[in-house]
Amino acid sequence: MRRRQFLAAAAVAAVAGCSSRPGPPTGSLPAESSAGSVAVSTPTTAVAGAASVRRPGTPQEILQRSTVPVLCYHQVREQTATDSTDARPLICPPAVLDGHLRALAEAGMHPVTSTELVDHLELGAPLPDKPVVLSFDDASGGQYTNALPILQRHRIPATFFVMTVVLDRPNWLSRDNVRALDAAGMTIASHTWDHHPVTKYADRDWATQLDKPRAQLEQIVGHDVDQFAYPYGLWNAAALPHVQAAGYRAAFQLTAQPPDPQRPLLTLSRVLVPSSWDNHTLLTRLTTT
């Protein structure tokens, strides 16, 4: 399957799955934990210091470098009998995620952070051979209770795109969870206030959905938050100046749309990973796109 066909298939899955988003994840969150409760070694990579000595690339240069797959997961928990057919593709059992990460390692792929990817795209900073980025959307509680231990076990970094309206609610991430993810070497990024698509924003929506969550997350982690993921992966050209004005360095989509030719960093592609993909399917998709 060629890249265009694969992205089109992923877009169908994204819209079908996200438009009927699963309800709050099952299972209980742990008691609110401090950042110091997580012991992990932050992965090392090949790009340290490179960003500070390189010039920004042109849009054309950035587009030529846009070949690194960025995987997108949502809920990480066991599926239940009450989960709808539409929701199940977005609910990844922990054993499936663990298998995917083992398969990536066995295939010689090297996970890097989304920040390292953006440094590579914008500044030409080097990456290791066969790089890949992992990301998780929405801030469901299983991303802390289930995904983080698996990522730590494999020593893999990931980016968590957090929808801030749900923080501290049952079955969703708490602020302490977000702080702990950040302390564990994960990247914290924004996924709007309440997951409304940017294609429908007007007037005060931009401040509510772009500025507010960024400020909230920065207050939680104590440093800059400059990456964003579009709800449902959807974007349009009218949204891009607002995303840029809100201070986001990079933004990620989940559609078959080509990147914007003038603002490619604000329309970076990701691959939606359905829970039905076994290890062989995952690797086949990555090597044929």
C-alpha positions in Angstrom: 0.0 0.0 0.0 1.5 3.3 -1.0 1.6 6.4 1.3 -1.4 8.2 -0.1 -3.6 5.1 0.1 -2.4 4.3 3.6 -3.0 7.9 4.9 -6.5 7.8 3.3 -7.3 4.6 5.2 -6.0 6.1 8.4 -8.1 9.2 7.9 -11.2 7.1 7.6 -10.4 5.2 10.8 -9.6 8.5 12.6 -12.9 10.2 11.6 -14.9 7.1 12.2 -13.4 6.4 15.6 -12.9 9.9 17.0 -16.3 11.1 15.8 -17.9 8.6 18.1 -15.3 9.0 20.9 -15.3 6.3 23.5 -16.6 7.2 26.9 -14.4 7.7 29.9 -11.9 4.8 30.2 -12.7 2.0 32.6 -10.5 1.2 35.6 -9.5 3.4 38.4 -6.7 5.9 38.5 -4.1 5.6 41.2 -4.1 7.9 44.2 -2.8 11.2 43.1 1.0 10.7 42.8 3.8 13.1 43.0 6.3 13.5 40.1 9.0 12.0 42.4 7.2 8.7 42.5 8.2 7.8 39.0 11.6 6.4 38.5 12.8 6.3 34.9 15.8 6.9 32.8 15.2 9.5 30.1 16.2 8.1 26.8 19.3 9.6 25.1 19.3 10.5 21.4 21.5 11.8 18.7 20.3 15.4 18.5 21.4 17.0 21.8 22.6 20.6 21.2 22.1 20.4 17.5 19.1 22.8 17.3 21.1 25.7 18.7 23.6 25.8 15.8 21.4 25.4 12.8 19.3 27.7 10.7 15.6 27.2 10.2 14.8 25.4 7.0 12.5 26.6 4.2 9.1 25.1 3.9 10.4 23.0 1.0 13.3 21.7 3.1 10.9 20.8 5.9 8.6 19.0 3.6 11.5 17.0 2.2 12.5 15.9 5.7 8.9 14.8 6.6 9.5 11.1 6.4 9.5 10.0 10.0 6.4 8.1 11.1 4.5 9.4 14.1 2.2 6.8 15.7 -1.0 7.9 17.5 -2.7 5.9 20.2 -5.7 6.9 22.4 -7.0 4.8 25.3 -4.7 2.1 26.8 -6.8 -0.3 28.7 -8.6 -3.6 28.4 -11.7 -3.6 26.2 -15.0 -4.3 27.9 -18.4 -5.6 26.7 -19.8 -2.2 27.0 -17.4 -0.6 24.5 -19.0 0.1 21.2 -17.8 -1.2 17.9 -16.8 2.3 16.9 -14.9 2.9 20.1 -12.9 -0.4 20.1 -10.3 0.7 17.5 -9.2 3.5 19.8 -8.9 1.3 22.9 -5.5 -0.5 22.9 -5.1 -3.3 25.4 -1.8 -3.0 27.3 -0.5 -6.3 25.9 -1.0 -5.0 22.3 0.9 -1.8 23.1 3.7 -3.8 24.7 3.8 -6.0 21.6 4.0 -3.1 19.3 6.9 -1.6 21.2 8.8 -4.9 21.2 8.2 -5.2 17.5 9.6 -1.7 16.8 12.7 -2.6 18.8 13.2 -5.9 17.0 12.8 -4.1 13.7 15.7 -1.8 14.6 13.6 1.3 14.9 14.7 4.0 17.2 12.0 6.0 19.1 12.7 9.7 19.4 10.8 12.6 21.0 8.5 14.8 19.1 10.7 17.7 20.0 13.7 15.9 18.4 11.5 15.3 15.3 10.6 19.0 15.1 14.2 20.0 15.5 15.0 17.7 12.6 12.3 19.0 10.4 12.8 22.7 11.1 16.6 22.8 11.7 18.0 19.7 10.1 19.2 18.2 13.4 20.3 14.6 12.9 18.2 11.7 14.0 19.2 8.0 14.5 18.5 5.5 11.7 14.9 4.4 11.4 13.4 6.9 13.8 9.8 6.7 15.0 7.7 8.9 17.3 5.0 7.7 19.7 2.0 9.8 20.8 -1.1 9.5 22.9 -4.2 11.7 22.6 -7.0 13.0 24.9 -5.6 12.4 28.5 -7.4 9.2 29.4 -6.3 7.7 32.8 -4.9 4.5 31.3 -2.1 6.5 29.6 -0.6 6.9 33.1 -1.6 3.7 34.8 -1.0 1.4 31.8 1.0 3.1 29.1 3.7 4.8 31.2 5.0 1.6 32.8 5.2 -0.1 29.4 7.1 2.9 28.0 9.4 2.9 30.9 10.1 -0.8 30.6 11.1 -0.3 27.0 12.9 3.0 27.7 10.8 4.7 25.0 9.8 8.4 25.1 6.3 9.5 24.0 4.3 12.7 23.6 1.0 13.1 25.4 -1.5 15.5 23.8 -3.6 16.6 26.8 -7.2 17.8 26.6 -7.3 19.9 29.7 -11.0 20.0 30.5 -10.9 16.4 31.8 -7.9 16.9 34.2 -8.6 15.6 37.8 -11.9 13.9 36.7 -12.4 10.2 37.4 -10.8 7.9 34.8 -8.8 10.8 33.3 -5.3 12.1 34.0 -4.8 14.2 37.1 -2.6 17.2 37.2 -0.2 15.2 39.2 -0.2 12.5 36.6 0.7 15.1 33.9 3.5 16.4 36.1 4.8 12.8 36.6 4.7 12.1 32.9 6.8 15.2 32.3 9.2 14.2 35.1 9.5 10.7 33.5 10.9 12.3 30.3 7.7 12.3 28.3 6.6 15.4 26.2 3.5 17.2 27.3 1.6 18.9 24.6 -1.8 20.5 24.0 -5.0 18.9 22.6 -7.4 21.9 23.2 -9.6 22.6 26.1 -12.5 20.3 25.3 -11.8 18.6 21.9 -13.9 20.8 19.7 -12.6 20.7 16.1 -10.6 23.8 15.1 -12.5 23.9 11.8 -15.5 25.3 13.7 -13.9 27.9 15.8 -14.8 31.6 15.8 -14.1 34.7 17.9 -13.3 33.7 21.5 -13.0 30.0 20.7 -9.3 30.5 19.7 -8.3 31.8 23.1 -10.4 29.2 24.9 -9.2 26.2 22.9 -5.6 27.2 22.0 -4.3 29.8 24.5 -6.0 28.5 27.7 -4.9 24.9 27.6 -1.3 25.8 26.7 -1.2 28.2 29.8 -2.7 25.5 32.0 -0.2 22.9 30.9 2.7 25.2 31.3 1.6 26.0 34.8 1.5 22.3 35.6 4.9 21.3 34.2 6.7 24.5 34.8 8.1 25.1 31.4 7.1 25.9 27.8 4.5 23.8 26.0 4.8 24.4 22.2 3.2 21.4 20.4 -0.4 20.8 19.5 -2.6 18.1 18.0 -5.8 18.9 16.2 -9.0 17.2 17.6 -10.1 14.4 15.3 -6.9 15.3 13.4 -8.9 17.9 11.4 -7.6 21.3 10.3 -8.1 24.0 7.7 -6.0 26.9 6.4 -7.9 29.4 8.4 -6.8 27.8 11.6 -3.1 27.9 11.0 -2.5 31.6 11.7 -4.3 31.2 15.0 -2.3 28.1 15.9 0.9 30.0 15.2 -0.2 33.1 17.1 -1.0 31.0 20.1 2.7 30.1 20.3 2.8 26.6 19.0 5.9 25.6 17.2 4.4 22.4 15.7 1.0 20.9 15.2 -0.1 17.4 14.2 -3.0 16.2 12.0 -4.6 12.8 11.4 -5.9 13.1 7.9 -4.9 12.4 4.3 -4.5 16.1 3.6 -1.1 17.1 2.3 0.8 19.4 4.6 0.3 23.1 4.2 3.0 24.2 1.7 3.8 27.4 3.6 3.4 26.1 7.2 4.3 22.4 7.1 5.3 22.4 10.8 1.7 23.2 11.7 0.3 20.3 9.6 2.6 17.3 10.5 1.1 13.9 9.7 0.5 11.1 12.2 -0.5 7.4 11.7 -3.6 6.3 13.7 -2.8 2.9 15.1 -6.0 0.8 15.5 -6.1 -1.8 18.3 -6.7 -4.5 15.7 -3.2 -4.2 14.3 -0.9 -7.0 15.3 2.9 -6.6 15.3 3.3 -7.7 11.7 0.6 -5.4 10.4 2.2 -2.4 12.3 5.6 -3.0 10.8 4.2 -3.7 7.3 2.3 -0.4 7.4 5.4 1.5 8.5 7.7 0.0 5.9 5.3 0.5 3.0 4.4 4.1 3.6 
